[in-house]
Amino acid sequence: MTILEGLNKTFESKIRLGIMSVLVANESADFATLKSLLELTDGNLASHTRSLEEAGYIRCEKKFIGRKPNTTYIITQSGREAFTAHINALENFLKECKS
């Protein structure tokens, strides 16, 4: 087993790491909230959320609030498990580096 085994390539991007961190802490967040918290452009956020959706780690719900469209992202169970495993692998890597 290599020291970096267990790290998930999907979460190597700091943007995806940020999106998943927000969703783990809050279960869900709308597009505007993620955009503001992570200081991203519409296109950048859309691209990274699409990648996380394709991986099955988040799902997207679209609805209207009044006349305004609203997109909300929700973490899936497999997303929570994959992200937790990634964080655990990072922690193990840091422990190994200390030894």
trRosetta pair geometry for C-beta under 8 A, 3 or more apart (Angstrom, degrees):
i j d omega theta_ij theta_ji phi_ij phi_ji
1 5 5.0 -97 -169 27 85 155
2 5 4.8 126 58 -36 75 95
3 93 6.0 97 160 -124 88 81
3 96 5.3 -166 -143 116 109 159
4 7 5.3 -43 178 8 81 126
4 89 7.8 60 -172 166 42 115
4 93 6.4 43 -102 -105 54 127
5 89 7.2 -128 103 -142 46 121
6 85 6.3 -130 -171 163 93 92
6 86 7.4 170 146 -109 77 38
6 88 7.1 -81 161 92 136 88
6 89 3.2 -175 114 -104 112 128
6 92 7.0 36 65 50 152 137
7 11 7.7 -126 -177 66 75 104
7 12 7.5 69 156 -77 112 89
7 86 6.2 65 -144 -142 48 79
7 89 5.0 -159 -66 120 57 139
7 90 6.9 86 -103 -66 95 72
7 93 7.4 24 -59 -44 114 143
8 11 4.8 60 83 15 101 105
8 12 7.8 -145 100 -34 55 75
8 82 5.7 85 -96 175 164 98
8 83 7.8 -90 39 -93 150 39
8 85 6.9 88 -39 91 119 101
8 86 4.3 -69 17 -87 110 115
8 89 7.7 139 -14 34 74 145
9 12 5.4 -23 -159 -15 48 120
10 16 6.3 -130 153 154 70 155
10 51 7.1 175 -149 145 92 107
10 52 7.1 113 174 -102 119 66
10 55 5.2 61 -122 -103 150 165
10 57 6.9 154 140 -24 151 149
10 82 7.3 11 56 151 135 137
11 16 5.5 -140 -122 111 46 112
11 17 5.2 88 -174 -82 87 78
11 20 6.4 -46 -115 18 109 153
11 82 7.9 171 -33 137 122 99
11 83 6.7 130 -84 -116 144 72
11 86 4.9 56 41 -168 155 164
12 16 7.6 36 52 54 43 125
12 17 7.8 -88 120 -44 5 109
13 16 4.2 78 71 11 105 104
13 17 6.6 -169 92 -8 53 85
13 48 6.5 -146 113 -124 148 118
14 17 5.3 -52 -143 40 35 117
14 18 6.2 42 153 -24 65 104
15 18 5.6 -54 -151 35 30 113
15 19 6.4 31 151 -20 64 103
15 38 6.5 88 -139 177 74 139
15 40 6.6 85 -135 -93 117 135
15 44 6.8 -121 -130 159 157 104
15 45 7.7 -145 -175 -101 123 53
15 48 4.7 -110 121 -96 122 164
16 19 5.5 -47 -143 34 35 112
16 20 6.2 31 158 -14 65 106
16 48 5.3 -148 -72 -168 77 112
16 51 6.8 -67 -94 87 127 123
16 52 6.1 164 -139 -66 101 110
17 20 6.1 -59 -147 41 27 107
17 21 6.2 32 153 -24 63 109
18 21 5.6 -53 -144 33 30 114
18 22 6.5 30 158 -18 64 103
18 37 7.5 176 168 117 113 102
18 38 4.7 117 133 -112 143 117
19 22 6.0 -58 -155 35 29 109
19 23 6.4 18 153 -11 65 112
19 34 6.1 31 -118 -150 83 127
19 38 7.0 -17 -66 -59 68 156
19 45 7.9 139 -87 -146 121 80
19 48 6.1 174 -23 128 147 120
19 49 6.5 -169 -145 -86 154 76
19 52 6.3 -129 105 -33 141 160
19 58 7.4 -68 145 -42 118 155
19 73 7.4 -34 -173 113 109 158
20 23 5.7 -60 -144 44 33 108
20 24 6.0 37 157 -24 69 104
20 52 7.1 -171 -66 -126 93 140
20 57 6.9 -37 -101 154 112 132
20 58 7.8 -134 -95 -53 73 115
20 75 7.1 92 -142 -108 67 118
20 79 6.9 -150 -128 173 103 104
20 83 4.7 -174 172 -111 133 138
21 24 5.9 -50 -143 33 28 110
21 25 6.4 20 158 -12 61 110
22 25 6.0 -67 -153 42 27 107
22 26 6.0 -21 165 21 66 119
22 29 5.3 -22 141 -14 119 156
22 33 7.7 162 178 127 141 104
22 34 6.2 163 83 -108 163 83
22 37 6.0 113 -99 100 139 157
22 38 7.5 -89 -32 -48 140 107
23 26 6.3 -76 -127 58 27 83
23 27 6.9 -28 -172 151 64 7
23 28 6.7 24 -134 -98 84 25
23 29 6.2 -113 -84 7 70 104
23 58 6.3 -96 -120 -105 171 116
23 73 6.4 -75 -92 116 126 103
23 74 7.2 136 -151 -161 116 23
23 75 4.0 136 149 -51 119 109
23 79 7.3 -24 112 132 139 136
24 75 6.3 88 -74 -72 50 168
24 80 6.5 129 -113 -122 87 79
24 83 5.9 -138 -69 111 128 149
24 84 7.9 145 -127 -63 135 79
26 29 5.5 69 88 -59 140 96
27 74 6.6 -9 156 -143 71 81
27 75 6.4 -118 -152 31 38 101
28 72 5.4 26 174 172 120 109
28 73 6.3 171 -152 86 72 46
28 74 4.3 -24 -97 -96 103 74
28 75 7.3 -140 -76 4 55 72
29 33 4.6 -121 -176 88 100 128
29 34 5.1 118 117 -54 124 90
29 37 7.7 -46 -174 11 152 142
29 72 7.1 176 93 -152 22 73
29 73 6.0 -14 62 57 70 92
30 33 5.0 94 57 8 73 105
30 34 7.2 -146 95 -3 36 89
30 70 5.8 -48 -139 -172 131 94
30 71 6.4 121 -160 80 76 51
30 72 4.8 -48 -95 -96 71 72
30 73 7.5 146 -114 12 21 73
31 34 6.0 -61 -150 40 29 107
31 35 6.0 30 155 -22 66 111
31 45 6.7 120 -158 128 83 140
31 49 7.9 -70 -110 -29 85 166
31 70 7.6 -172 19 -165 101 51
31 71 4.3 46 -32 70 122 105
31 72 7.6 -103 -21 -77 71 31
31 73 7.4 102 -70 -18 61 101
32 35 5.6 -54 -144 37 29 115
32 36 6.2 26 158 -16 64 109
33 36 5.9 -60 -148 39 27 108
33 37 6.0 22 159 -15 66 112
34 37 6.0 -57 -138 41 28 107
34 38 5.8 -4 173 9 65 117
34 40 7.3 -22 133 35 82 126
34 45 5.9 130 114 -149 113 131
34 49 7.6 84 118 -70 164 125
34 73 6.8 24 -40 27 147 131
35 38 6.8 -74 -138 52 15 90
35 39 7.9 66 165 -101 50 10
35 40 5.3 -107 -137 63 60 87
35 41 7.8 -22 -146 164 104 6
35 42 6.8 -3 -115 -87 137 54
35 45 5.2 -73 -90 -42 81 161
36 39 7.3 15 -174 -72 27 49
38 45 7.1 133 73 -96 130 105
40 44 4.6 -132 -171 86 104 117
40 45 4.4 123 108 -55 138 95
40 48 7.9 -87 -148 23 159 132
41 44 4.5 90 53 8 85 105
41 45 6.9 -159 84 -4 42 87
42 45 6.2 -66 -152 40 25 105
42 46 6.1 23 156 -19 65 113
43 46 5.7 -56 -142 38 29 112
43 47 6.2 32 159 -23 64 107
44 47 5.9 -54 -150 32 28 112
44 48 6.6 15 158 -8 63 109
45 48 6.1 -64 -148 43 30 103
45 49 6.0 24 159 -15 68 111
46 49 6.1 -58 -140 40 26 106
46 50 6.2 33 157 -25 62 108
47 50 5.9 -57 -153 32 25 114
47 51 6.8 25 151 -18 61 104
48 51 5.6 -48 -151 32 37 113
48 52 6.6 33 153 -14 66 104
49 52 5.6 -55 -149 40 37 110
49 53 6.2 42 150 -23 67 104
49 58 6.6 -75 -157 81 79 143
49 60 7.0 88 154 -79 120 117
49 73 5.9 -109 -144 -93 124 143
50 53 5.5 -52 -147 35 32 114
50 54 6.3 33 154 -20 65 105
51 54 5.7 -52 -147 35 30 112
51 55 6.5 27 153 -15 63 107
52 55 5.7 -55 -148 39 33 111
52 57 4.7 -81 -172 68 84 112
52 58 4.6 32 128 18 115 111
52 73 8.0 49 91 -162 132 133
52 79 7.1 55 -180 -122 102 126
53 56 7.6 43 176 -71 33 23
53 57 7.6 -96 -74 51 20 69
53 58 5.7 -62 -78 76 62 83
53 59 6.6 95 -127 -111 89 36
53 60 5.9 -21 -99 -18 135 107
55 79 7.8 102 103 -97 102 88
55 82 7.8 -127 146 90 121 173
56 76 6.1 -74 160 59 69 158
56 78 5.3 -2 126 81 109 139
56 79 7.0 -155 119 -56 59 85
57 75 7.0 -34 160 -146 70 72
57 76 6.0 -159 -170 38 22 103
57 78 6.5 -106 -99 101 52 85
57 79 3.2 107 -166 -107 65 99
57 82 5.9 -83 -107 54 110 137
57 83 7.1 105 -158 -41 122 101
58 73 5.0 7 173 -176 132 103
58 74 6.4 149 -162 74 77 39
58 75 5.7 -48 -104 -103 78 44
58 76 6.3 -161 -99 -8 20 88
58 79 5.5 81 -56 -95 56 163
59 73 7.3 158 78 -153 36 58
59 74 5.3 -21 60 62 86 94
59 76 5.8 88 -20 -62 98 103
60 71 6.2 -17 -166 -168 104 98
60 72 7.3 146 -157 78 53 46
60 73 5.7 -26 -99 -99 67 69
60 74 7.9 179 -82 19 21 77
61 71 7.3 155 80 -155 47 49
61 72 4.8 -16 61 62 97 97
61 73 7.9 -176 20 -80 73 24
61 74 6.6 38 -8 -9 110 115
62 69 6.6 -14 -168 -168 97 101
62 70 7.3 157 -153 82 50 49
62 71 5.3 -16 -101 -102 78 75
62 72 7.9 -179 -79 22 32 68
63 69 7.7 155 90 -153 28 57
63 70 5.5 -22 70 62 74 97
63 72 7.6 -6 21 6 100 108
64 67 6.6 -20 -175 -141 120 18
64 68 6.6 144 -158 73 72 35
64 69 5.8 -48 -99 -97 70 48
64 70 6.8 135 -123 12 19 87
65 68 5.4 -26 66 68 81 93
65 70 4.8 47 -8 -24 107 136
75 79 4.6 -139 -166 92 80 130
75 80 5.5 92 146 -59 123 86
75 83 7.7 -54 -150 5 130 144
76 79 4.3 102 51 2 76 105
76 80 7.1 -138 94 -5 42 83
77 80 5.7 -51 -149 34 33 112
77 81 6.4 30 153 -16 65 107
78 81 5.6 -53 -145 40 34 112
78 82 6.1 34 156 -19 67 108
79 82 5.9 -54 -141 39 28 108
79 83 6.1 24 160 -16 64 110
80 83 6.0 -59 -144 40 25 108
80 84 6.2 26 157 -19 63 110
81 84 5.8 -56 -145 37 27 111
81 85 6.3 28 155 -18 63 107
82 85 5.7 -55 -149 37 30 112
82 86 6.4 33 151 -22 64 106
83 86 5.5 -51 -148 34 33 115
83 87 6.4 33 153 -17 66 104
84 87 5.8 -53 -147 37 31 109
84 88 6.3 32 153 -19 64 107
85 88 5.6 -54 -146 38 31 113
85 89 6.3 34 153 -21 64 105
86 89 5.7 -54 -150 34 30 112
86 90 6.6 32 150 -19 63 103
87 90 5.6 -50 -150 34 34 114
87 91 6.5 35 151 -19 65 104
88 91 5.6 -52 -149 36 33 112
88 92 6.4 34 152 -18 65 105
89 92 5.6 -52 -147 38 32 112
89 93 6.3 39 151 -23 64 104
90 93 5.6 -52 -149 33 31 115
90 94 6.5 31 153 -18 64 103
91 94 5.7 -53 -151 35 32 111
91 95 6.5 34 151 -19 65 104
92 95 5.6 -52 -148 35 34 113
92 96 6.3 36 153 -20 65 105
93 96 5.7 -55 -150 36 30 112
93 97 6.5 33 152 -22 64 105
94 97 5.6 -52 -148 33 33 114
94 98 6.7 37 152 -24 62 104
95 98 5.7 -55 -157 29 33 115
95 99 7.0 38 150 -29 63 101
96 99 5.9 -48 -156 19 36 115
